[in-house]
Each structure stands twice: as C-alpha cells, then as structure tokens.
Amino acid sequence: MSAKPREVALLSLPNTWHAVQIRHGGEPVGMGRVIGDGGCFFQVVDICVLPDHQRRGLGKRIMAELIGELERRAPAGAYVSLIADGDARYLYEKFGFRETAPASVGMHRTV
C-alpha cells in the first residue's frame, strides 16, 4: 500500500464504514476498510499485511471480517467493489468477487 500524508489519513479514516486491524505484539501488522454511502455502494480498500506477516492467512481473516460485516449490515442488493492488485485477486475470488470485464472495466484518475 502506498504511503499517504498524515493530513490525508486524518480526513479519510473517519469516513470508514467498517475497519479491521490485526495486531501482533501490540503493533498493527494488517488492516482493511470498507468505505461507501451506507446504502447502494461500498468499496473494499486498504487491504494490507506487513511483509513479515504475509502468507499466514491474515489477509483472509481481514477479508472474512469485512465481508461478514457487509453481509450483516449492508442492504440487500448493495454493490461492493474493489481493485485487486496482482495476485490478490485470488484471495478476493474466494469471497465471491468476480472480474467485471468485458461488461465493464475499472477506471481511475488521480487528482
């Protein structure tokens, strides 16, 4: 995950719909968030596990918690999206996410 300036994080984090953090020895080693409008649209973002803690199932635990909360609280029919970097798509497929192409394609723009 790319670093963000502190002031940007301070603006962003309060707008989190649900967040998960995994700690080891009191220190955060993994996290994930869901953002969205609370009704129609949600996006899974900021999934990361520190390199020394990868390949231990922590990403799967983070996703399981986020998806569980979406299933408990999001309205039926809500659209949940994410951007999969590299091989992370295989993790997300385990939670029911599918590529949108060719019906649609993900797009982005940086300001």
LUMGU-656043 format. One record per residue (C-alpha): x, y, z; residue in one letter. Coordinates in nm, 3 decimals. Layout:
# LUMGU-656043
       x       y       z res
       X       Y       Z   A
...
This chain:
# LUMGU-656043
       x       y       z res
   0.000   0.000   0.000   M
   0.137   0.338  -0.088   S
   0.210   0.588   0.189   A
  -0.033   0.874   0.238   K
   0.032   1.208   0.405   P
  -0.090   1.224   0.766   R
  -0.340   1.503   0.687   E
  -0.498   1.288   0.414   V
  -0.531   0.992   0.651   A
  -0.692   1.216   0.912   L
  -0.956   1.320   0.654   L
  -1.013   0.969   0.522   S
  -1.031   0.743   0.824   L
  -1.339   0.900   0.988   P
  -1.533   0.821   0.669   N
  -1.473   0.448   0.711   T
  -1.789   0.237   0.718   W
  -1.611  -0.058   0.882   H
  -1.244  -0.129   0.957   A
  -1.037  -0.424   1.070   V
  -0.691  -0.415   1.223   Q
  -0.473  -0.710   1.319   I
  -0.211  -0.652   1.585   R
   0.091  -0.858   1.683   H
   0.279  -0.771   2.000   G
   0.070  -0.456   2.029   G
   0.171  -0.331   1.686   E
  -0.056  -0.320   1.377   P
   0.052  -0.574   1.115   V
  -0.258  -0.582   0.891   G
  -0.567  -0.382   0.810   M
  -0.860  -0.337   0.576   G
  -1.153  -0.099   0.540   R
  -1.489  -0.065   0.375   V
  -1.597   0.278   0.259   I
  -1.926   0.372   0.095   G
  -2.253   0.553   0.110   D
  -2.410   0.309   0.355   G
  -2.681   0.206   0.111   G
  -2.615   0.139  -0.255   C
  -2.237   0.135  -0.294   F
  -1.943   0.006  -0.093   F
  -1.576  -0.037  -0.173   Q
  -1.321  -0.260  -0.002   V
  -0.997  -0.061   0.034   V
  -0.662  -0.052   0.213   D
  -0.617  -0.427   0.247   I
  -0.260  -0.477   0.356   C
  -0.043  -0.705   0.567   V
   0.316  -0.620   0.651   L
   0.563  -0.834   0.453   P
   0.696  -1.020   0.760   D
   0.341  -1.134   0.842   H
   0.224  -1.235   0.495   Q
   0.141  -1.593   0.396   R
  -0.014  -1.665   0.737   R
  -0.380  -1.622   0.645   G
  -0.411  -1.270   0.783   L
  -0.542  -1.126   0.457   G
  -0.808  -1.397   0.456   K
  -0.904  -1.312   0.816   R
  -0.930  -0.942   0.729   I
  -1.149  -1.012   0.428   M
  -1.369  -1.256   0.622   A
  -1.441  -0.988   0.883   E
  -1.512  -0.718   0.624   L
  -1.742  -0.942   0.419   I
  -1.915  -1.063   0.734   G
  -1.994  -0.706   0.833   E
  -2.118  -0.624   0.483   L
  -2.347  -0.926   0.493   E
  -2.479  -0.825   0.837   R
  -2.533  -0.453   0.777   R
  -2.541  -0.361   0.410   A
  -2.882  -0.355   0.243   P
  -2.973  -0.640   0.008   A
  -2.857  -0.564  -0.344   G
  -2.575  -0.329  -0.240   A
  -2.290  -0.316  -0.492   Y
  -1.950  -0.396  -0.340   V
  -1.638  -0.331  -0.548   S
  -1.263  -0.338  -0.507   L
  -0.946  -0.304  -0.710   I
  -0.730  -0.618  -0.699   A
  -0.356  -0.567  -0.727   D
  -0.162  -0.859  -0.875   G
  -0.227  -1.199  -0.723   D
  -0.457  -1.052  -0.454   A
  -0.740  -1.126  -0.697   R
  -0.717  -1.493  -0.599   Y
  -0.791  -1.403  -0.238   L
  -1.086  -1.185  -0.338   Y
  -1.228  -1.457  -0.563   E
  -1.257  -1.677  -0.252   K
  -1.502  -1.419  -0.117   F
  -1.721  -1.410  -0.427   G
  -1.564  -1.120  -0.617   F
  -1.552  -1.158  -0.996   R
  -1.389  -0.958  -1.270   E
  -1.628  -0.715  -1.433   T
  -1.479  -0.730  -1.785   A
  -1.594  -0.742  -2.055   P
  -1.927  -0.600  -1.936   A
  -1.744  -0.313  -1.764   S
  -1.389  -0.213  -1.682   V
  -1.241  -0.049  -1.376   G
  -1.113   0.302  -1.430   M
  -0.932   0.552  -1.210   H
  -0.798   0.902  -1.202   R
  -0.562   1.067  -0.956   T
  -0.617   1.430  -0.862   V
